[in-house]
Amino acid sequence: MSSLSRHLYLAAYDIGDDRRRIGALKLLRAYATGGQKSVHEVWLTDGDKRSVLADMAYILDVQDRFALIRLDPRSAPRIIGRAQPPADPDYFYIG
């Protein structure tokens, strides 16, 4: 698999401080294709994953929590209501 291949992850956080929470939200929204409140669907290359983890480590404090969970690509998404299935777009604008 190429190092430029993207994998679908769930990124979730529990952050008590508003300033750090906003920082985490802005960071993840740069990569997100979907999500709600503090859980986001993100497509990441291996390099993106390293960047997200390093940036999140800079944002978080010891009482905060962050999880980045790679989803199995063989699993079919389950959609409820008006939800859209995760899609890997041709390109991302990060910035």
N, CA, C and O atoms as CSV, one atom per row, in Angstrom:
chain,resi,resn,atom,element,x,y,z
A,1,MET,N,N,0.835,-1.178,0.000
A,1,MET,CA,C,0.000,0.000,0.000
A,1,MET,C,C,0.882,1.245,0.000
A,1,MET,O,O,1.856,1.303,0.751
A,2,SER,N,N,0.575,2.198,-0.791
A,2,SER,CA,C,1.351,3.427,-0.916
A,2,SER,C,C,1.276,4.253,0.364
A,2,SER,O,O,0.284,4.214,1.091
A,3,SER,N,N,2.352,5.004,0.624
A,3,SER,CA,C,2.351,5.878,1.801
A,3,SER,C,C,1.365,7.037,1.626
A,3,SER,O,O,1.048,7.735,2.590
A,4,LEU,N,N,0.878,7.244,0.391
A,4,LEU,CA,C,-0.102,8.296,0.148
A,4,LEU,C,C,-1.534,7.783,0.224
A,4,LEU,O,O,-2.476,8.546,0.012
A,5,SER,N,N,-1.708,6.510,0.522
A,5,SER,CA,C,-3.053,5.967,0.697
A,5,SER,C,C,-3.674,6.563,1.949
A,5,SER,O,O,-3.008,6.730,2.971
A,6,ARG,N,N,-4.946,6.878,1.855
A,6,ARG,CA,C,-5.655,7.405,3.016
A,6,ARG,C,C,-6.490,6.301,3.643
A,6,ARG,O,O,-7.034,5.438,2.955
A,7,HIS,N,N,-6.576,6.350,4.953
A,7,HIS,CA,C,-7.374,5.401,5.717
A,7,HIS,C,C,-8.406,6.189,6.510
A,7,HIS,O,O,-8.156,7.321,6.924
A,8,LEU,N,N,-9.565,5.579,6.715
A,8,LEU,CA,C,-10.633,6.234,7.466
A,8,LEU,C,C,-10.451,5.970,8.959
A,8,LEU,O,O,-10.282,4.831,9.393
A,9,TYR,N,N,-10.491,7.051,9.724
A,9,TYR,CA,C,-10.364,6.989,11.177
A,9,TYR,C,C,-11.547,7.707,11.819
A,9,TYR,O,O,-12.165,8.585,11.216
A,10,LEU,N,N,-11.844,7.319,13.041
A,10,LEU,CA,C,-12.701,8.120,13.915
A,10,LEU,C,C,-11.777,8.833,14.889
A,10,LEU,O,O,-10.940,8.204,15.537
A,11,ALA,N,N,-11.930,10.129,14.987
A,11,ALA,CA,C,-11.168,10.926,15.930
A,11,ALA,C,C,-12.146,11.488,16.951
A,11,ALA,O,O,-13.126,12.139,16.588
A,12,ALA,N,N,-11.881,11.238,18.214
A,12,ALA,CA,C,-12.797,11.683,19.273
A,12,ALA,C,C,-12.002,12.301,20.413
A,12,ALA,O,O,-10.898,11.859,20.729
A,13,TYR,N,N,-12.571,13.316,21.018
A,13,TYR,CA,C,-11.881,13.956,22.137
A,13,TYR,C,C,-12.858,14.327,23.236
A,13,TYR,O,O,-14.054,14.503,23.003
A,14,ASP,N,N,-12.314,14.439,24.443
A,14,ASP,CA,C,-13.042,14.923,25.615
A,14,ASP,C,C,-12.111,15.932,26.274
A,14,ASP,O,O,-11.147,15.559,26.942
A,15,ILE,N,N,-12.409,17.207,26.079
A,15,ILE,CA,C,-11.530,18.287,26.517
A,15,ILE,C,C,-12.347,19.270,27.340
A,15,ILE,O,O,-13.389,19.748,26.892
A,16,GLY,N,N,-11.873,19.569,28.544
A,16,GLY,CA,C,-12.620,20.420,29.461
A,16,GLY,C,C,-12.486,21.905,29.221
A,16,GLY,O,O,-13.418,22.655,29.514
A,17,ASP,N,N,-11.373,22.352,28.704
A,17,ASP,CA,C,-11.100,23.777,28.518
A,17,ASP,C,C,-11.574,24.248,27.151
A,17,ASP,O,O,-11.271,23.608,26.145
A,18,ASP,N,N,-12.308,25.351,27.093
A,18,ASP,CA,C,-12.857,25.859,25.828
A,18,ASP,C,C,-11.773,26.165,24.801
A,18,ASP,O,O,-11.925,25.821,23.628
A,19,ARG,N,N,-10.688,26.800,25.215
A,19,ARG,CA,C,-9.632,27.180,24.283
A,19,ARG,C,C,-8.985,25.944,23.652
A,19,ARG,O,O,-8.762,25.915,22.442
A,20,ARG,N,N,-8.687,24.935,24.452
A,20,ARG,CA,C,-8.091,23.700,23.918
A,20,ARG,C,C,-9.100,22.932,23.067
A,20,ARG,O,O,-8.737,22.341,22.050
A,21,ARG,N,N,-10.370,22.941,23.484
A,21,ARG,CA,C,-11.411,22.249,22.717
A,21,ARG,C,C,-11.573,22.874,21.330
A,21,ARG,O,O,-11.717,22.157,20.340
A,22,ILE,N,N,-11.552,24.199,21.257
A,22,ILE,CA,C,-11.650,24.890,19.964
A,22,ILE,C,C,-10.431,24.578,19.104
A,22,ILE,O,O,-10.559,24.400,17.892
A,23,GLY,N,N,-9.255,24.510,19.714
A,23,GLY,CA,C,-8.049,24.151,18.966
A,23,GLY,C,C,-8.140,22.756,18.385
A,23,GLY,O,O,-7.774,22.538,17.230
A,24,ALA,N,N,-8.626,21.806,19.174
A,24,ALA,CA,C,-8.783,20.429,18.694
A,24,ALA,C,C,-9.822,20.365,17.582
A,24,ALA,O,O,-9.627,19.658,16.593
A,25,LEU,N,N,-10.917,21.089,17.734
A,25,LEU,CA,C,-11.964,21.117,16.714
A,25,LEU,C,C,-11.418,21.659,15.391
A,25,LEU,O,O,-11.656,21.071,14.337
A,26,LYS,N,N,-10.691,22.774,15.441
A,26,LYS,CA,C,-10.120,23.354,14.220
A,26,LYS,C,C,-9.133,22.395,13.562
A,26,LYS,O,O,-9.118,22.257,12.338
A,27,LEU,N,N,-8.316,21.738,14.365
A,27,LEU,CA,C,-7.351,20.785,13.828
A,27,LEU,C,C,-8.064,19.656,13.090
A,27,LEU,O,O,-7.711,19.345,11.953
A,28,LEU,N,N,-9.052,19.046,13.713
A,28,LEU,CA,C,-9.724,17.899,13.106
A,28,LEU,C,C,-10.614,18.297,11.935
A,28,LEU,O,O,-10.744,17.534,10.978
A,29,ARG,N,N,-11.224,19.466,11.991
A,29,ARG,CA,C,-12.064,19.900,10.868
A,29,ARG,C,C,-11.261,20.080,9.583
A,29,ARG,O,O,-11.808,19.981,8.485
A,30,ALA,N,N,-9.973,20.342,9.720
A,30,ALA,CA,C,-9.117,20.475,8.539
A,30,ALA,C,C,-9.030,19.157,7.770
A,30,ALA,O,O,-8.760,19.159,6.569
A,31,TYR,N,N,-9.257,18.031,8.454
A,31,TYR,CA,C,-9.161,16.709,7.838
A,31,TYR,C,C,-10.513,16.008,7.733
A,31,TYR,O,O,-10.617,14.973,7.075
A,32,ALA,N,N,-11.543,16.548,8.366
A,32,ALA,CA,C,-12.814,15.838,8.533
A,32,ALA,C,C,-13.656,15.820,7.263
A,32,ALA,O,O,-13.688,16.785,6.499
A,33,THR,N,N,-14.331,14.703,7.061
A,33,THR,CA,C,-15.335,14.607,6.011
A,33,THR,C,C,-16.718,14.511,6.629
A,33,THR,O,O,-17.720,14.605,5.920
A,34,GLY,N,N,-16.787,14.330,7.907
A,34,GLY,CA,C,-18.060,14.246,8.601
A,34,GLY,C,C,-17.808,14.167,10.089
A,34,GLY,O,O,-16.667,14.049,10.537
A,35,GLY,N,N,-18.878,14.232,10.845
A,35,GLY,CA,C,-18.744,14.116,12.284
A,35,GLY,C,C,-19.796,14.930,13.003
A,35,GLY,O,O,-20.560,15.684,12.400
A,36,GLN,N,N,-19.810,14.753,14.314
A,36,GLN,CA,C,-20.741,15.474,15.162
A,36,GLN,C,C,-20.043,15.831,16.454
A,36,GLN,O,O,-19.401,14.983,17.074
A,37,LYS,N,N,-20.160,17.058,16.856
A,37,LYS,CA,C,-19.612,17.569,18.110
A,37,LYS,C,C,-18.164,17.164,18.291
A,37,LYS,O,O,-17.299,17.760,17.650
A,38,SER,N,N,-17.850,16.189,19.124
A,38,SER,CA,C,-16.454,15.851,19.417
A,38,SER,C,C,-16.001,14.538,18.781
A,38,SER,O,O,-14.988,13.976,19.197
A,39,VAL,N,N,-16.723,14.042,17.791
A,39,VAL,CA,C,-16.330,12.832,17.054
A,39,VAL,C,C,-16.357,13.160,15.568
A,39,VAL,O,O,-17.354,13.661,15.049
A,40,HIS,N,N,-15.235,12.868,14.882
A,40,HIS,CA,C,-15.109,13.226,13.475
A,40,HIS,C,C,-14.604,12.045,12.661
A,40,HIS,O,O,-13.800,11.246,13.142
A,41,GLU,N,N,-15.084,11.938,11.412
A,41,GLU,CA,C,-14.560,10.968,10.452
A,41,GLU,C,C,-13.455,11.679,9.687
A,41,GLU,O,O,-13.687,12.731,9.090
A,42,VAL,N,N,-12.255,11.108,9.702
A,42,VAL,CA,C,-11.123,11.741,9.023
A,42,VAL,C,C,-10.402,10.721,8.151
A,42,VAL,O,O,-10.188,9.579,8.557
A,43,TRP,N,N,-10.033,11.148,6.949
A,43,TRP,CA,C,-9.226,10.340,6.037
A,43,TRP,C,C,-7.797,10.834,6.173
A,43,TRP,O,O,-7.524,12.009,5.926
A,44,LEU,N,N,-6.876,9.950,6.566
A,44,LEU,CA,C,-5.504,10.363,6.823
A,44,LEU,C,C,-4.499,9.461,6.114
A,44,LEU,O,O,-4.667,8.243,6.065
A,45,THR,N,N,-3.462,10.073,5.572
A,45,THR,CA,C,-2.303,9.317,5.127
A,45,THR,C,C,-1.472,9.031,6.377
A,45,THR,O,O,-1.790,9.530,7.456
A,46,ASP,N,N,-0.415,8.237,6.243
A,46,ASP,CA,C,0.456,7.985,7.390
A,46,ASP,C,C,1.087,9.289,7.887
A,46,ASP,O,O,1.224,9.497,9.093
A,47,GLY,N,N,1.474,10.169,6.944
A,47,GLY,CA,C,2.041,11.461,7.325
A,47,GLY,C,C,1.028,12.355,8.016
A,47,GLY,O,O,1.354,13.029,8.993
A,48,ASP,N,N,-0.211,12.363,7.508
A,48,ASP,CA,C,-1.277,13.140,8.153
A,48,ASP,C,C,-1.507,12.654,9.572
A,48,ASP,O,O,-1.685,13.453,10.491
A,49,LYS,N,N,-1.502,11.346,9.745
A,49,LYS,CA,C,-1.735,10.762,11.073
A,49,LYS,C,C,-0.654,11.226,12.053
A,49,LYS,O,O,-0.958,11.611,13.182
A,50,ARG,N,N,0.605,11.187,11.617
A,50,ARG,CA,C,1.691,11.656,12.483
A,50,ARG,C,C,1.511,13.133,12.836
A,50,ARG,O,O,1.725,13.533,13.980
A,51,SER,N,N,1.119,13.936,11.854
A,51,SER,CA,C,0.907,15.368,12.099
A,51,SER,C,C,-0.237,15.613,13.073
A,51,SER,O,O,-0.113,16.422,13.992
A,52,VAL,N,N,-1.350,14.913,12.870
A,52,VAL,CA,C,-2.506,15.079,13.756
A,52,VAL,C,C,-2.136,14.691,15.188
A,52,VAL,O,O,-2.466,15.410,16.131
A,53,LEU,N,N,-1.460,13.572,15.349
A,53,LEU,CA,C,-1.075,13.127,16.697
A,53,LEU,C,C,-0.109,14.109,17.357
A,53,LEU,O,O,-0.240,14.400,18.546
A,54,ALA,N,N,0.859,14.621,16.598
A,54,ALA,CA,C,1.816,15.587,17.155
A,54,ALA,C,C,1.117,16.891,17.517
A,54,ALA,O,O,1.352,17.442,18.592
A,55,ASP,N,N,0.262,17.389,16.633
A,55,ASP,CA,C,-0.452,18.640,16.901
A,55,ASP,C,C,-1.417,18.485,18.070
A,55,ASP,O,O,-1.553,19.390,18.894
A,56,MET,N,N,-2.083,17.342,18.141
A,56,MET,CA,C,-3.022,17.113,19.235
A,56,MET,C,C,-2.271,17.010,20.571
A,56,MET,O,O,-2.759,17.490,21.594
A,57,ALA,N,N,-1.095,16.387,20.562
A,57,ALA,CA,C,-0.295,16.296,21.793
A,57,ALA,C,C,0.090,17.685,22.290
A,57,ALA,O,O,0.183,17.915,23.496
A,58,TYR,N,N,0.314,18.611,21.356
A,58,TYR,CA,C,0.641,19.989,21.719
A,58,TYR,C,C,-0.572,20.701,22.327
A,58,TYR,O,O,-0.414,21.524,23.229
A,59,ILE,N,N,-1.775,20.395,21.844
A,59,ILE,CA,C,-3.003,21.055,22.292
A,59,ILE,C,C,-3.468,20.535,23.645
A,59,ILE,O,O,-3.886,21.315,24.500
A,60,LEU,N,N,-3.397,19.222,23.843
A,60,LEU,CA,C,-4.014,18.587,25.006
A,60,LEU,C,C,-3.266,18.824,26.305
A,60,LEU,O,O,-2.057,19.050,26.319
A,61,ASP,N,N,-4.015,18.766,27.391
A,61,ASP,CA,C,-3.479,18.824,28.739
A,61,ASP,C,C,-3.639,17.427,29.351
A,61,ASP,O,O,-4.293,16.571,28.756
A,62,VAL,N,N,-3.064,17.188,30.508
A,62,VAL,CA,C,-3.062,15.834,31.080
A,62,VAL,C,C,-4.459,15.289,31.381
A,62,VAL,O,O,-4.656,14.075,31.333
A,63,GLN,N,N,-5.431,16.146,31.689
A,63,GLN,CA,C,-6.781,15.659,32.010
A,63,GLN,C,C,-7.641,15.451,30.764
A,63,GLN,O,O,-8.736,14.898,30.869
A,64,ASP,N,N,-7.178,15.878,29.590
A,64,ASP,CA,C,-7.926,15.715,28.345
A,64,ASP,C,C,-7.741,14.305,27.789
A,64,ASP,O,O,-6.786,13.607,28.132
A,65,ARG,N,N,-8.669,13.903,26.928
A,65,ARG,CA,C,-8.610,12.577,26.287
A,65,ARG,C,C,-8.782,12.732,24.792
A,65,ARG,O,O,-9.547,13.575,24.323
A,66,PHE,N,N,-8.045,11.891,24.034
A,66,PHE,CA,C,-8.138,11.882,22.581
A,66,PHE,C,C,-7.965,10.449,22.094
A,66,PHE,O,O,-7.074,9.736,22.557
A,67,ALA,N,N,-8.809,10.028,21.167
A,67,ALA,CA,C,-8.713,8.697,20.569
A,67,ALA,C,C,-8.743,8.836,19.054
A,67,ALA,O,O,-9.549,9.583,18.499
A,68,LEU,N,N,-7.851,8.105,18.397
A,68,LEU,CA,C,-7.814,8.043,16.939
A,68,LEU,C,C,-7.887,6.569,16.584
A,68,LEU,O,O,-6.941,5.817,16.819
A,69,ILE,N,N,-9.018,6.158,16.014
A,69,ILE,CA,C,-9.306,4.741,15.784
A,69,ILE,C,C,-9.429,4.485,14.292
A,69,ILE,O,O,-10.293,5.055,13.625
A,70,ARG,N,N,-8.562,3.625,13.771
A,70,ARG,CA,C,-8.645,3.283,12.350
A,70,ARG,C,C,-9.788,2.298,12.141
A,70,ARG,O,O,-9.892,1.292,12.843
A,71,LEU,N,N,-10.642,2.598,11.171
A,71,LEU,CA,C,-11.783,1.738,10.876
A,71,LEU,C,C,-11.400,0.700,9.823
A,71,LEU,O,O,-10.624,0.983,8.910
A,72,ASP,N,N,-11.938,-0.473,9.960
A,72,ASP,CA,C,-11.665,-1.573,9.033
A,72,ASP,C,C,-12.304,-1.265,7.683
A,72,ASP,O,O,-13.522,-1.100,7.606
A,73,PRO,N,N,-11.504,-1.184,6.612
A,73,PRO,CA,C,-12.077,-0.843,5.306
A,73,PRO,C,C,-13.018,-1.912,4.754
A,73,PRO,O,O,-13.771,-1.650,3.816
A,74,ARG,N,N,-12.980,-3.111,5.328
A,74,ARG,CA,C,-13.874,-4.184,4.861
A,74,ARG,C,C,-15.274,-4.061,5.443
A,74,ARG,O,O,-16.206,-4.702,4.959
A,75,SER,N,N,-15.425,-3.249,6.467
A,75,SER,CA,C,-16.728,-3.085,7.119
A,75,SER,C,C,-17.606,-2.121,6.332
A,75,SER,O,O,-17.148,-1.071,5.882
A,76,ALA,N,N,-18.847,-2.483,6.177
A,76,ALA,CA,C,-19.805,-1.605,5.497
A,76,ALA,C,C,-20.340,-0.583,6.494
A,76,ALA,O,O,-20.672,-0.939,7.625
A,77,PRO,N,N,-20.427,0.694,6.086
A,77,PRO,CA,C,-20.982,1.702,6.996
A,77,PRO,C,C,-22.476,1.493,7.203
A,77,PRO,O,O,-23.173,1.038,6.296
A,78,ARG,N,N,-22.964,1.818,8.380
A,78,ARG,CA,C,-24.386,1.765,8.681
A,78,ARG,C,C,-24.881,3.191,8.785
A,78,ARG,O,O,-24.371,3.983,9.577
A,79,ILE,N,N,-25.861,3.505,7.995
A,79,ILE,CA,C,-26.373,4.865,7.909
A,79,ILE,C,C,-27.765,4.919,8.533
A,79,ILE,O,O,-28.624,4.086,8.243
A,80,ILE,N,N,-27.970,5.911,9.393
A,80,ILE,CA,C,-29.258,6.097,10.042
A,80,ILE,C,C,-29.765,7.493,9.692
A,80,ILE,O,O,-29.007,8.462,9.756
A,81,GLY,N,N,-31.017,7.600,9.329
A,81,GLY,CA,C,-31.613,8.903,9.040
A,81,GLY,C,C,-31.023,9.546,7.802
A,81,GLY,O,O,-30.931,8.910,6.752
A,82,ARG,N,N,-30.623,10.802,7.919
A,82,ARG,CA,C,-30.103,11.567,6.780
A,82,ARG,C,C,-28.588,11.488,6.648
A,82,ARG,O,O,-28.008,12.203,5.831
A,83,ALA,N,N,-27.956,10.665,7.406
A,83,ALA,CA,C,-26.490,10.577,7.391
A,83,ALA,C,C,-25.969,10.183,6.021
A,83,ALA,O,O,-26.630,9.458,5.276
A,84,GLN,N,N,-24.779,10.666,5.696
A,84,GLN,CA,C,-24.101,10.348,4.448
A,84,GLN,C,C,-22.972,9.363,4.742
A,84,GLN,O,O,-22.268,9.528,5.738
A,85,PRO,N,N,-22.781,8.346,3.907
A,85,PRO,CA,C,-21.657,7.435,4.135
A,85,PRO,C,C,-20.337,8.177,3.933
A,85,PRO,O,O,-20.275,9.105,3.128
A,86,PRO,N,N,-19.274,7.782,4.654
A,86,PRO,CA,C,-17.988,8.452,4.484
A,86,PRO,C,C,-17.469,8.251,3.070
A,86,PRO,O,O,-17.542,7.146,2.531
A,87,ALA,N,N,-16.949,9.303,2.472
A,87,ALA,CA,C,-16.426,9.232,1.108
A,87,ALA,C,C,-15.012,9.791,1.092
A,87,ALA,O,O,-14.732,10.806,1.730
A,88,ASP,N,N,-14.129,9.132,0.367
A,88,ASP,CA,C,-12.753,9.577,0.217
A,88,ASP,C,C,-12.679,10.451,-1.030
A,88,ASP,O,O,-12.629,9.928,-2.143
A,89,PRO,N,N,-12.672,11.781,-0.861
A,89,PRO,CA,C,-12.673,12.662,-2.030
A,89,PRO,C,C,-11.356,12.589,-2.798
A,89,PRO,O,O,-10.357,12.074,-2.295
A,90,ASP,N,N,-11.369,13.111,-4.019
A,90,ASP,CA,C,-10.173,13.114,-4.853
A,90,ASP,C,C,-9.060,13.973,-4.262
A,90,ASP,O,O,-7.883,13.685,-4.476
A,91,TYR,N,N,-9.409,15.009,-3.531
A,91,TYR,CA,C,-8.402,15.880,-2.936
A,91,TYR,C,C,-8.960,16.520,-1.680
A,91,TYR,O,O,-10.175,16.585,-1.490
A,92,PHE,N,N,-8.059,16.997,-0.816
A,92,PHE,CA,C,-8.410,17.744,0.386
A,92,PHE,C,C,-7.701,19.078,0.339
A,92,PHE,O,O,-6.559,19.161,-0.115
A,93,TYR,N,N,-8.354,20.110,0.797
A,93,TYR,CA,C,-7.689,21.398,1.009
A,93,TYR,C,C,-7.481,21.512,2.502
A,93,TYR,O,O,-8.451,21.549,3.259
A,94,ILE,N,N,-6.238,21.567,2.940
A,94,ILE,CA,C,-5.921,21.690,4.356
A,94,ILE,C,C,-5.289,23.054,4.554
A,94,ILE,O,O,-4.220,23.350,4.021
A,95,GLY,N,N,-5.975,23.879,5.334
A,95,GLY,CA,C,-5.392,25.205,5.543
A,95,GLY,C,C,-6.356,26.210,6.020
A,95,GLY,O,O,-5.988,27.365,6.234
